Amino acid sequence: MNSKINLQSESTFAVPDVPVSPMSAIWRTIRGYILWSYERGSLHYDIMVTLILLFVFLSPRLINFKDKPVERNPNSSGVLVIPDKQGGFIYQIPASAVNSAAGADIREQLERIIEPIAGAVSIRKYEAVDDAKGHVQSYKVWADKE
């Protein structure tokens, strides 16, 4: 029972020469990519960063994420706004936006068209702009903010 164990004796285990298959090397590389186990500055690290950057910059062109902003045109009446020399504004409003039927107050309609654009305004004057045949094309409205 008093046996001594000789630790200095070499015990060699015979490890059979197992050929490394190319698939195990590929899986080891893929595992390294997934676990991010490559050191910074190495070739595999640079490949991983390049793949991430390619995904970030190319995926919006290739994948429809449906995250584009909604196109919104709050002023669909086609009003053109031009500053005038007196500090006010000239609003050019197409005739199709105004109902010029008998009894319709054009001044009130022009105010209703301008107010969503400029806020509260007071109309100094307005005039109809005619084409060569005498048909009203648009209205020019001179207005000041209140």
Stockholm file with secondary structure:
# STOCKHOLM 1.0

chainA/1-146         MNSKINLQSESTFAVPDVPVSPMSAIWRTIRGYILWSYERGSLHYDIMVTLILLFVFLSPRLINFKDKPVERNPNSSGVLVIPDKQGGFIYQIPASAVNSAAGADIREQLERIIEPIAGAVSIRKYEAVDDAKGHVQSYKVWADKE
#=GR chainA/1-146 SS CCCCCCSSSCCCCCCCCCCCCHHHHHHHHHHHHHHTCSCTTSHHHHHHHHHHHHHHHHHHHHSCCCCCCCCCCSCTTCCEEEECTTSSEEEEEEGGGSCCCTTCCHHHHHHHHHHHHHSSEEEEEEEEEECTTSCEEEEEEEEEEC
#=GC SS_cons         CCCCCCSSSCCCCCCCCCCCCHHHHHHHHHHHHHHTCSCTTSHHHHHHHHHHHHHHHHHHHHSCCCCCCCCCCSCTTCCEEEECTTSSEEEEEEGGGSCCCTTCCHHHHHHHHHHHHHSSEEEEEEEEEECTTSCEEEEEEEEEEC
//
